[in-house]
Amino acid sequence: MNRLPFYYGWIIVGIAFLTMAISVSARTAFSLMMLPILDEFGWSRGLVAGAFSFGFMLSAALSPVVGKLMDRYGPRLVIETGVVFLAGGMFLAQAIEKPWQLYLSLGLLVSIGVNLMSFTVQSLYLPNWFVRRRAFATGIAFSGVGVGAIVLLPWLQSIIQQDGWREACRFIALMSIGILVPLNLFVRHRPEDIGAIADGDAALAETDIPRATLRVVDEAWVAIDWTLARTIRTARFWWIVGSYFCATFAWYAVQVHQTKFLTEAGFSPVLAAWALGIVSVIAIPGQIGLGALSDRIGREWVWTIACSGFAICYLALIGLNYTPSLILLYIMIISQGLLGYAMTSVLAAIVAEIFQGLHFGAIFGTISVALLAGGAAGPWVSGVLYDITGSYQPAFVLAFGCCVLSAIGIWIAAPRKVRATPGWRRA
């Protein structure tokens, strides 16, 4: 593989791109299935949205273990196991009749499966392949979510409308097995596994690559062997944990409830489904462009831009609560997708530049508990607040506050004060 005329890292990015496209779309499809499930069974929104949150919370508890498994066995075993969980959950979902079956299939099994294939796991090995273009490459890989959304979500919506949500579950299961199982056999953990080095710069020694791109600012901090035990005793760790929790709280609160909210605001179900897909499509240039920008100006600025995108999204949703304006709908879609989703391109980079080392998998896996816990709490809290108040307004205000807190947290954690990107060299 190291004799290919191009860097194998870009094949890794391509595989991650397709894996993200299918796996995250499978999880996002919960928002599409929520409407027919509510209509069929007459369950409360809090109960149905709780299945999504339940799966997120339990998969979050597994994240530290996933990080250690990645360090020991690499991504192939972890990702292929995720495919089995995802497909199994979707197959079982076809037999749902009781709430516990919903929680087991679309909640627990699907969430664990997607967690073993998507943002957390991809962030554990993609940084190994790139240093100079770390966020740019990650942005390309994660932009698969947008392509998957525009291709798969409308397709799944048409299946739901014509043949029912159970048939959509079967389609996702078969597609996951048929595409992702053979594809991820070609994944490798790090470039050294095939005789290459990061960024494909064969002329540089491995120890020289970070020096070519990131300036060490805090020599004493970088010299520490960052084990998980040492890491959790630092304030930086907890600022990242709080920031990541708040970010995914805001992200998934809108993602899960967006379709239902828009239909109740006066938009057609088809338009609401397309809006969900378009958000991810618009995210493609944001993830790639802002990811590349963060390689130049620093992670804090791009994280702040992303948090601002979600904050604007919630202001637009609050406005839509009063009037079904197409202008506000466009603002909500553009700010959420183009700006908000860009935070995925720097998720791994922020942690890697502060706690880079042999134990990165265990550290990022532990931090991922906060990522997934926020994703679990957002939809559930929003559903419960709606059931109590009869409005999404309190949930939207709460999520807006989370956006502000998340941006502040990353500035305090300050990856630029450990390893500076080129844009900070003049500081």
Buried (B, 14 or more C-beta within 10 A) or exposed (E): EBEEEEBBBBBBBBBBBBBBBBBBBBBBBBBBBBBBBBEEBEBBBBBBBBBBBBBBBBBBEBBBEBBBBBBEEBBBBBBBBBBBBBBBBBBBBBEBEEBEBBBBBBBBBBBBBBBBBBBBBBBBBBBBBBBBBBBBBBBBBBBBBBBBBBBBBBBBBEBBBEEBBBBBBBBBBEBBBEBBBEBBEEBBBBBEBBEBBBBBBEEBEEEEBBEEBBBBBBEEBBEEEBBBEBBEEBEBBBBBBBBBBBBBBBBBBBBBBBBBBBBEBEBEBEBBBBBBBBBBBBBBBBBBBBBBBBBBBBBBBBBBBBBBBBBBBBBBBBBBBEEEBEEBBEBBBBBBBBBBBBBBBBBBBBBBBBBBBEBBBBBBBBBBBBBBBBBBBBBBBBBBBBEEEEEBBBBBEBBBBBBBBBBBBBBBBBBBBBBBBBBBEEE
